[in-house]
Amino acid sequence: MDLESSHATAAPSHGAFVVQNPDFELSPMTGMTRQHYIDCAKYVLGRAFRHVQSFDQPIVFPLVPGKSYPQPNAPGWRHRSHEFEALERTYNLAAPLIHVDPQAAINGIKLRDYYCHHFYNAFTPGHANSLPMPEELPDATYQFTCEFGGLAKTLLLMPDVLWPCFTQPQRDEMAITISKWAHHRTTQNNWRVFNICALSFLKMNGYAIDDSLLKSHLEWIASYHAGNGWYLEQSYNYYTISLFVVYGTIWSRAFGREHYPEITAALERSFLELFQTYANFFGRNGFINMWARSICYRLWIAGGFPASFLLSSESPLDPGWARRLCSGSILQFTAREDFYENDIPSLGFYPHREFAIQSYSCPASPFIMFLPFIALALPEDSPFWTAQENDGMWKELGRQSKRTLLVKPGLALVNHGSSGCSEIVSGKIYDDDPNYAKLVFNTHFPWEDRDPEGGTAQEYGFHSLDPRDLGGADINFYLTGLAVENQAAKDAGFTGAQSTLFNGERDGVLYRQLILRRPPNNGVGYIIDLAEITIPGGVLRVDRCRLAFEHELTLGHFGLPHMRGQQAVTRSFQNTAGHGILASIPGRQVALIAYAGWDAVKSKVHRGFNAEADESTVLYNYRRRLTKNPAMELMISAMLHKTDDTEWTPEELNPIRSFRIFEVMPSLSVLGAEIVLADGERHTVDFKDIDGLRTC
């Protein structure tokens, strides 16, 4: 089955959401209308409420063994945090349903009454389910701040769903707890948005707040704008979209425009800037890319589509395309049976995967992913609901590929018309976290965990063969002759880049650098200079190896999951300029062609590394250099992909017409190349001054 349509139109036999009575006139791609958003919210929340046996029982989910919290020896407040996450984050589905229908019920429990009852219990000291106050805990930051911000965001957008149901004395009681957490210590960047929402909610409802603190948080947030609509968050990630933009737009509409018009204008201008390229992050069918941390939140970034219709100006997005992508992203997950574990979204991307989560995740955490259901706060006559679905820029793209560069955050967005895939190429990565440190992230080929034996998907795997490393001792930098003990074990396997640098684009070639070891381990001797040329259905890599000591390298392609236990089919081939290998599973194929700088192309089966299946096949390039001072080399290869079962044509497998490697380029830089593509397009790969162009 074609991966492009497998989740959007094919309904699993059981255990997942099904679009009943699709409307293919209004929504020719997904069949989804406003009513189907309501149906989907009820379906997902209905499964979650299987854990609620009575009106008085708080909604709590079974703990999941592994790194997620609360751990067995966790203090009591950590368990309260877990319970509060379940209450607040499921409200991302319940509140829109209540907004649409105040009498909405799940499994016989009226949602408005249930959530009012349990939020009141949580916010009134003395109740068995009440939350701790900040002063009762060590001075630190806590998950409670995050959840209060999330709740306030919902109440700012839909003020009718909760607060009016309480008496004034009840509100006054609850406001004490909200205020203490709203004024409490927060983290240095995106969490300030939570305090902003909670403080603004209190002020909007007549409660005294520290106005100087709110203003300070706002100024800090505004200062984080880095350009292209993106906000500083260590390595750039989806938090820009989901928190700064989605939460920020809701805050702006409900509170900011009236009370802080200048800062609001600055924020909304940046939001409009982000929306100029926002849709390029999604596959043609709406698929979301498995990229960066908190990926178990999945489709929360799709909340930007309805949020764009809350801006003070007209949405810059085509409403039919916006709903098509938003609906497709919802179906990417809710229509898959393996997405659910214990009747709720798993801790993973599709099924549960430990490598895809962080220690701050708990079983309830994924429910923040349902931010797109803020669409139900839009009026029924909003263009988001009434416009006919369309494919936006994909119609003009045809079978070509295009790359959009966001220089300030160091991101390149690639859209492949031949496959419908979209890719994120990130270039300002300060550590070796594989959530960020892949060469590319693809909407239809989710990333794999790192294999210490090499062949990791979409990474350069580096294994030092320097005898000083292997022996567990090194000679101190600057050659003092003093032995420095090394841990030989850490050099026993393949490792990834410790940081990735962004070096810009020149003449259609994107440049980055991988730093495989940082000083004091002589970082200038552990560099791979990356150069890539976008081609239809893939990328041409012309990378310069500057590894100064004995080593092994692997370069992996996308992993192909063995769905339903069916292994990938692989075969080798030879073309006029290089040697390659192909692999395929139903609906997906990859091809890897090595032209220069590699000893072999190989394949291997991984177990426990893939986001979709327990086993997967990875194609990879391999090289081994044993001289004490290896020469610099260009490593040239093509990585191609498909999302169908058609045979590869000779033209597809010959993307390069010719190439020429220069020891010294006309610019007088060393070791570059001139590439002529199959269509006659010429590219010069020139690493001149590459070290002086690095940014991170």
C-alpha positions in Angstrom: 0.0 0.0 0.0 1.2 3.5 -0.9 2.4 5.2 2.3 1.0 8.5 1.1 -2.6 7.2 1.6 -2.2 4.3 4.1 -3.1 6.3 7.2 -5.5 8.9 5.7 -7.9 6.7 3.9 -7.4 3.1 5.0 -9.2 2.4 8.3 -7.6 -0.3 10.5 -10.0 -3.2 11.4 -10.0 -2.3 15.0 -8.4 -0.4 17.8 -8.0 3.0 16.1 -10.0 6.0 15.0 -12.0 5.6 11.8 -13.4 8.5 9.7 -17.1 7.6 9.5 -19.1 9.1 6.6 -16.2 11.0 5.1 -17.0 14.2 3.2 -14.9 13.9 0.1 -16.5 17.0 -1.5 -15.3 19.4 1.2 -12.3 17.4 2.1 -11.2 15.4 -1.0 -7.9 14.2 0.6 -8.9 13.2 4.2 -12.7 13.3 4.3 -12.4 15.2 7.6 -14.8 17.9 8.6 -15.5 19.8 11.8 -17.8 17.0 12.9 -15.0 14.5 12.4 -12.7 16.5 14.7 -15.5 16.2 17.3 -15.8 12.5 16.6 -12.0 12.0 16.9 -11.8 13.9 20.2 -14.6 11.8 21.6 -12.9 8.6 20.4 -9.5 9.3 22.0 -10.9 10.7 25.2 -13.4 7.8 25.4 -10.5 5.3 25.4 -8.7 7.4 28.1 -11.8 7.4 30.3 -11.7 3.6 30.4 -9.4 4.3 33.3 -12.1 6.2 35.1 -14.6 4.0 36.9 -16.7 6.6 38.6 -17.3 10.4 38.8 -15.2 10.8 41.9 -12.2 8.8 40.6 -9.4 11.1 39.2 -8.2 10.3 35.8 -4.9 8.5 36.2 -3.0 6.2 33.8 -0.9 3.0 34.5 2.8 3.7 35.0 5.1 2.6 32.3 8.4 0.8 33.2 11.5 2.6 32.0 12.8 6.1 32.2 9.4 7.9 32.5 8.3 9.3 35.8 7.2 8.8 38.5 9.9 6.3 39.4 9.2 3.7 42.1 11.2 5.6 44.7 9.8 9.0 43.7 8.4 11.4 46.4 4.7 11.9 46.8 4.6 15.2 45.0 6.0 13.5 41.9 3.0 11.2 41.8 0.7 14.2 42.3 2.4 15.8 39.3 1.7 12.7 37.2 -2.0 12.8 38.2 -2.2 16.6 37.5 -0.8 16.0 34.1 -3.5 13.5 33.3 -6.2 15.9 34.4 -4.8 19.0 32.7 -3.6 17.5 29.5 -6.7 15.4 28.7 -8.5 18.7 29.1 -6.9 19.6 25.7 -9.6 17.3 24.3 -12.3 17.8 26.9 -12.4 21.6 26.8 -13.1 21.9 23.0 -15.8 19.3 23.3 -17.4 21.2 26.2 -17.1 24.4 24.2 -18.9 22.8 21.3 -21.5 21.1 23.5 -21.7 22.0 27.2 -23.6 18.7 27.8 -20.9 16.6 26.3 -20.4 13.3 28.1 -18.0 10.4 27.9 -19.0 6.9 29.2 -22.0 8.5 30.9 -19.8 11.1 32.7 -20.6 14.7 31.9 -17.3 16.3 31.1 -17.9 19.8 32.4 -19.0 18.5 35.8 -16.2 16.0 36.0 -13.4 18.4 35.2 -14.9 21.2 37.4 -15.0 18.7 40.3 -11.5 17.5 39.9 -9.8 20.8 39.2 -11.5 22.2 42.3 -10.2 19.3 44.4 -6.7 19.8 43.0 -6.7 23.6 43.7 -8.2 23.6 47.3 -5.7 22.7 50.1 -6.8 19.9 52.4 -8.4 17.7 49.8 -6.8 14.3 49.3 -6.1 15.2 45.7 -4.9 18.8 46.3 -1.6 19.9 44.8 1.3 20.9 47.0 2.2 24.6 47.3 5.6 25.8 46.1 6.6 26.7 49.7 6.0 23.1 50.7 8.7 21.9 48.3 12.4 22.6 47.9 13.1 25.8 45.9 13.2 24.5 42.4 11.2 24.3 39.2 8.4 21.8 39.0 6.1 20.3 36.4 3.1 22.0 38.1 4.1 25.3 36.5 3.9 23.7 33.1 0.4 22.3 33.7 -0.9 25.6 35.2 0.3 27.3 32.0 -1.4 24.8 29.8 -4.7 25.1 31.7 -4.5 28.9 31.6 -3.9 28.8 27.9 -7.1 26.7 27.4 -9.1 29.0 29.7 -7.9 32.1 27.9 -9.0 30.7 24.6 -12.3 29.2 25.8 -13.4 31.2 28.9 -16.8 29.6 28.9 -15.7 26.0 29.6 -14.7 26.0 33.2 -14.4 29.2 35.3 -18.0 30.4 35.0 -19.1 27.1 36.6 -17.7 28.0 40.0 -19.1 30.3 42.6 -17.1 33.4 43.5 -15.9 31.9 46.8 -14.8 28.8 45.0 -12.9 30.9 42.4 -11.2 32.8 45.2 -10.1 29.6 46.9 -8.7 28.2 43.7 -7.0 31.5 42.7 -4.7 31.2 45.7 -3.1 28.0 44.4 -3.0 29.2 40.8 -1.4 32.5 41.9 1.3 30.8 44.0 2.4 28.6 41.1 2.0 31.5 38.5 4.4 33.6 40.6 6.8 30.8 41.3 10.3 30.2 39.9 10.4 29.2 36.3 13.1 28.0 33.8 15.1 30.3 31.6 13.2 30.1 28.3 10.0 28.5 27.0 8.6 27.9 30.5 8.1 31.7 30.9 5.2 31.3 28.6 3.4 29.2 31.2 3.8 31.8 33.9 2.7 34.5 31.4 -0.5 32.6 30.6 -1.3 31.9 34.3 -0.6 35.4 35.5 -2.6 36.9 32.6 -5.5 34.6 33.4 -5.5 35.8 37.0 -5.4 39.5 36.1 -8.1 39.1 33.5 -10.3 37.6 36.2 -9.7 40.4 38.7 -7.0 39.0 40.8 -3.9 41.0 41.9 -0.6 39.9 40.4 2.9 41.1 40.3 2.7 43.2 37.1 6.4 43.8 37.0 7.0 40.0 37.0 4.6 39.5 34.1 6.3 42.3 32.2 9.7 40.8 32.9 8.6 37.4 31.6 7.3 39.1 28.4 10.5 41.0 27.8 12.6 37.9 28.3 10.4 35.9 25.8 10.6 38.7 23.2 14.4 38.7 23.6 14.6 35.0 22.6 13.5 35.7 19.0 16.4 34.6 16.9 14.9 35.4 13.5 12.8 33.7 10.8 10.1 33.4 13.5 12.2 31.1 15.6 13.0 31.4 19.3 16.1 30.3 21.2 15.6 26.9 22.9 19.1 25.4 23.2 19.0 23.5 19.9 16.1 24.8 17.9 13.0 22.6 18.0 9.2 22.4 17.9 8.8 24.4 21.1 9.0 27.5 19.0 5.8 26.5 17.2 3.8 24.9 20.0 4.6 27.2 22.9 5.9 30.5 21.6 3.6 30.6 18.6 0.5 28.6 19.6 0.3 29.6 23.3 1.6 33.1 22.4 -1.1 33.6 19.8 -3.8 32.6 22.2 -2.4 34.8 24.9 -2.1 37.7 22.5 -5.7 37.4 21.4 -7.2 37.0 24.9 -5.0 39.4 26.8 -1.9 40.8 25.2 -3.4 43.1 22.6 -5.3 45.0 25.2 -2.7 45.1 28.0 0.7 44.9 26.3 0.1 46.1 22.7 3.8 46.9 21.9 5.2 43.5 23.0 2.2 41.8 21.5 2.9 43.5 18.2 6.5 42.3 18.3 5.5 38.7 19.1 2.8 38.6 16.4 5.2 40.0 13.8 7.5 37.0 14.6 4.6 34.6 14.4 3.7 35.8 11.0 7.3 35.4 9.9 7.3 31.8 11.1 4.0 31.0 9.2 5.7 32.0 6.0 7.5 28.6 6.0 5.5 26.7 8.6 3.6 24.4 6.1 6.9 23.2 4.6 7.5 21.2 7.8 4.7 18.8 6.9 4.6 16.0 4.4 2.2 16.4 1.5 -0.4 14.2 3.4 0.2 16.1 6.6 2.7 13.8 8.2 4.7 15.2 11.0 8.5 14.7 11.3 9.9 12.8 14.2 12.4 15.5 15.2 13.9 16.9 18.4 12.9 16.3 22.0 9.4 15.7 23.4 8.6 13.9 20.3 5.9 11.9 22.2 3.9 15.1 21.8 3.8 14.4 18.1 1.1 16.5 16.4 1.2 19.4 18.9 3.0 21.4 16.3 -0.1 21.1 14.0 -1.8 23.5 16.5 -0.3 26.2 14.5 -2.8 25.7 11.7 -5.9 26.8 13.7 -3.8 29.2 15.8 -3.0 31.2 12.6 -6.7 32.0 12.3 -6.6 33.7 15.7 -4.0 36.3 14.7 -5.0 39.9 14.6 -4.3 39.9 10.9 -5.7 37.5 8.3 -4.1 34.1 8.5 -1.2 33.8 6.0 -2.1 30.2 5.4 -4.4 28.9 2.7 -7.3 27.6 4.8 -8.0 24.6 2.7 -4.4 23.5 2.7 -4.1 24.3 6.4 -7.0 22.0 7.3 -5.8 19.3 4.9 -2.4 19.2 6.6 -3.9 19.5 10.1 -6.3 16.7 9.5 -3.6 14.5 7.9 -1.4 14.9 10.9 -4.2 13.9 13.3 -4.9 10.8 11.2 -1.2 9.9 11.0 -1.5 8.9 14.7 -5.1 8.4 15.8 -5.8 6.1 12.9 -2.9 3.7 13.7 -3.5 0.8 16.1 0.1 0.8 17.3 -0.2 4.4 18.5 -2.2 3.3 21.5 -0.9 1.6 24.7 -3.1 1.1 27.7 -5.8 2.8 25.6 -3.9 6.1 25.5 -1.1 7.5 23.3 2.0 5.5 23.8 5.3 7.0 25.0 7.0 6.9 21.6 6.2 8.2 18.1 4.1 5.3 17.0 4.5 2.4 19.5 6.3 2.8 22.8 10.0 3.5 22.4 12.3 4.4 25.3 14.8 6.2 23.1 12.1 8.6 21.9 11.2 10.0 25.3 12.8 11.9 28.1 12.8 11.5 31.9 10.3 14.3 32.3 7.7 12.3 30.3 4.9 10.4 32.2 2.1 8.3 30.8 -0.2 11.4 30.5 2.4 13.6 28.8 1.4 12.8 25.2 -2.0 14.4 25.6 -0.6 17.8 25.0 -0.4 16.6 21.4 -4.0 17.4 20.9 -3.4 21.2 20.7 -4.8 21.1 17.1 -8.3 20.6 18.6 -8.2 24.3 19.5 -9.7 24.4 16.0 -13.1 23.7 17.6 -12.8 27.2 19.2 -13.0 28.7 15.7 -16.5 29.6 14.6 -18.2 27.1 12.2 -18.1 29.7 9.4 -14.3 30.1 9.8 -12.4 29.6 6.5 -10.5 26.8 8.3 -13.8 24.8 8.3 -15.4 26.0 5.1 -12.6 26.0 2.5 -12.2 23.0 0.3 -9.0 20.9 1.0 -6.2 21.4 -1.4 -2.5 20.4 -1.7 -1.1 23.9 -1.6 2.4 24.3 -2.9 2.7 20.6 -3.7 0.6 21.1 -6.8 3.2 23.3 -8.4 6.1 21.3 -7.1 5.3 18.3 -9.2 8.1 15.7 -9.0 10.8 18.2 -8.2 12.4 18.9 -4.8 13.0 22.2 -3.2 15.0 23.5 -0.3 14.0 26.4 1.9 16.7 27.9 4.1 16.1 29.5 7.5 19.5 31.0 8.2 18.9 32.3 11.7 17.9 29.0 13.4 20.2 27.1 10.9 17.4 25.0 9.5 16.8 23.8 5.9 13.4 22.5 4.9 13.3 20.1 2.0 10.1 19.1 0.2 10.2 16.2 -2.2 7.5 16.2 -4.8 8.2 12.7 -6.1 7.6 11.1 -2.7 5.5 13.6 -0.7 8.1 13.6 2.0 9.3 16.7 3.8 12.7 16.9 5.6 14.3 18.9 8.3 18.1 19.5 8.0 19.3 21.1 11.3 22.6 22.8 11.7 23.0 24.4 15.1 23.3 21.5 17.5 25.5 21.9 20.5 25.5 18.2 21.7 25.3 14.7 20.5 21.6 14.1 21.3 20.2 11.9 18.5 16.9 13.7 18.8 18.7 16.5 16.9 22.0 15.1 15.6 20.8 13.2 12.5 21.9 14.4 9.1 18.3 14.7 8.1 14.9 14.0 9.5 12.1 12.7 7.1 8.4 12.7 7.7 7.9 9.2 6.2 11.1 7.6 7.5 11.3 8.2 11.3 14.7 8.2 12.8 16.4 5.3 14.5 18.3 5.1 17.7 22.1 5.0 17.6 23.8 1.6 17.0 27.2 1.3 18.8 28.3 -1.2 16.2 28.0 1.3 13.4 25.6 1.7 10.5 23.3 4.1 12.4 20.6 5.5 10.2 21.2 9.1 9.0 24.4 9.5 11.0 28.1 9.4 10.5 29.2 6.7 12.9 32.8 7.2 14.1 35.1 4.6 15.6 38.6 5.5 16.6 41.2 3.0 15.7 44.0 5.2 17.2 46.0 2.7 19.3 46.3 5.4 22.0 42.5 5.4 22.3 42.2 1.6 22.1 44.8 1.2 24.8 43.1 3.5 27.2 45.8 6.1 27.3 46.4 9.2 25.3 49.2 11.8 25.0 48.3 15.1 26.5 47.4 17.9 24.0 50.5 20.1 23.2 52.7 17.0 23.4 54.0 17.4 27.0 54.7 13.7 27.0 52.4 13.3 30.0 50.1 10.3 29.8 46.4 11.0 30.4 44.2 8.1 31.3 41.4 7.5 28.9 38.4 5.2 29.4 39.1 2.6 26.7 35.5 1.4 26.9 34.1 4.7 25.6 36.1 4.3 22.4 35.1 0.7 21.9 32.0 1.5 19.8 30.8 3.8 17.2 29.8 7.3 18.3 28.1 10.2 16.6 29.0 13.9 16.3 29.4 15.8 19.5 28.1 19.0 17.8 26.8 20.1 14.4 27.7 23.5 13.0 25.8 25.5 10.4 28.0 27.1 7.7 25.4 28.6 5.3 24.6 28.0 1.7 26.6 29.0 -1.4 25.5 28.5 -5.0 22.9 25.9 -4.1 25.1 23.9 -1.8 24.3 23.6 1.9 27.3 23.5 4.2 27.6 22.2 7.8 30.3 20.6 9.9 30.3 17.7 12.3 32.7 17.9 15.3 33.3 14.3 16.3 35.4 15.2 19.3 35.8 18.5 21.1 38.9 19.9 22.7 40.9 19.0 24.7 40.8 16.0 22.4 42.1 18.2 19.6 38.7 19.0 17.9 40.4 20.3 14.7 41.5 16.7 14.1 38.0 15.3 14.2 36.0 17.2 11.6 33.8 16.1 8.7 32.8 19.1 6.5 29.4 18.4 5.0 28.1 19.6 1.7 24.8 18.6 0.3 22.9 19.2 -3.0 19.2 18.6 -3.0 18.1 16.4 -5.9 14.7 14.9 -6.9 13.8 12.3 -4.3 17.0 12.6 -2.2 20.3 14.3 -1.6 23.8 14.2 -3.0 26.5 14.3 -0.3 29.9 15.6 -1.1 31.6 15.5 2.4 35.2 16.2 3.2 36.8 14.0 5.8 39.3 15.7 8.1 39.9 12.9 10.6 43.6 13.1 11.5 44.0 9.6 13.1 43.2 6.0 12.4 39.4 5.4 12.1 36.4 3.6 10.8 33.4 5.5 9.5 29.8 4.5 8.5 27.2 6.6 6.9 23.6 5.3 7.2 20.6 5.8 5.1 17.0 5.8 6.4 16.0 2.7 8.3 13.2 0.6 6.7 11.0 -1.0 9.4 10.0 -4.7 9.1 6.3 -4.1 9.3 4.3 -7.2 10.4 7.6 -9.0 10.5 8.3 -8.8 6.8 12.0 -8.2 6.1 13.2 -5.7 3.6 14.4 -6.9 0.2 17.9 -5.8 -0.7 20.0 -6.0 -3.8 23.3 -4.5 -5.0 23.9 -2.8 -8.4 26.5 -1.0 -10.3 26.2 2.1 -12.4 28.6 4.0 -14.7 30.1 6.0 -11.9 29.6 4.2 -8.6 28.3 1.1 -6.8 25.1 1.0 -4.8 22.5 -1.0 -2.9 18.7 -0.9 -2.8 16.2 -1.9 -0.1 12.5 -2.0 -0.1 9.4 -2.8 2.0 5.8 -2.4 0.8 5.3 1.3 0.2 8.8 2.5 0.9 12.2 2.1 -0.8 15.7 3.5 -0.4 18.8 3.6 -2.6 22.4 4.3 -1.6 25.1 5.0 -4.3 28.8 5.4 -3.4 30.9 7.4 -5.9 34.2 8.2 -4.0 35.9 7.9 -0.6 34.1 4.8 0.5 35.3 1.2 0.7 32.0 -0.6 0.5 28.2 -0.2 0.6 26.5 -2.6 3.0 23.2 -3.5 4.8 22.4 -4.7 8.3 19.4 -5.6 10.3 18.8 -3.6 13.5 16.8 -4.9 16.4 15.3 -2.4 18.8 16.4 0.8 17.1 13.4 1.7 14.8 10.5 3.9 15.8 7.9 1.8 14.0 9.0 -1.9 14.2 11.2 -4.1 16.4 13.5 -4.9 13.4 14.7 -2.7 10.5 17.1 -2.7 7.7 19.7 0.0 7.2 21.9 0.6 4.1 25.2 2.2 4.9 28.6 3.2 3.5 31.7 2.0 5.1 35.4 3.0 5.2 38.5 2.1 7.3 41.7 4.0 7.4 44.7 2.6 9.3 47.5 5.0 8.4 48.8 7.2 11.3 48.1 10.4 9.4 45.2 9.7 6.9 44.9 12.0 4.0 41.9 14.2 3.5 39.3 12.7 1.2 36.0 13.6 -0.4 33.3 11.1 0.3 30.6 11.4 -2.4 27.3 9.5 -2.3 23.7 9.8 -3.3 20.8 8.9 -0.9 17.4 8.4 -2.6 14.0 7.4 -1.3 10.5 6.5 -2.6 7.1 6.1 -1.0 5.7 3.7 -3.6 6.5 0.3 -5.0 7.6 1.3 -8.5 10.8 0.0 -10.0 13.8 2.2 -9.9 14.6 3.5 -13.4 18.2 3.8 -14.7 17.7 7.6 -14.8 16.8 7.6 -11.1 19.8 5.5 -10.1 22.2 7.8 -12.1 21.7 11.2 -10.5 25.2 12.3 -11.4 26.4 12.7 -15.0 30.0 13.4 -14.0 32.1 14.7 -11.2 35.7 16.1 -10.9 37.6 16.2 -7.7 40.2 19.1 -7.3 43.1 18.9 -5.0 43.2 22.7 -5.1 40.1 24.6 -6.2 40.2 27.7 -8.4 39.5 29.7 -5.2 42.7 28.2 -3.8 40.9 26.2 -1.2 41.8 22.5 -0.9 39.9 19.4 -1.9 36.6 20.3 -3.5 34.6 19.2 -6.5 32.6 20.1 -9.5 29.4 18.1 -10.0 27.3 17.8 -13.1 23.8 16.3 -12.3 21.9 14.1 -14.7 19.8 17.1 -15.9 22.9 19.1 -16.7 22.8 21.3 -13.6 26.3 22.2 -12.4 27.4 22.6 -8.8 30.7 23.6 -7.3 31.5 22.2 -3.8 34.1 24.6 -2.4 35.0 24.5 1.4 36.8 27.8 1.2 37.0 29.4 4.7 34.5 26.8 6.0 35.9 27.0 9.6 35.4 30.8 9.6 31.7 30.5 8.7 30.6 28.1 11.4 27.7 29.0 13.7 26.0 27.0 16.5 
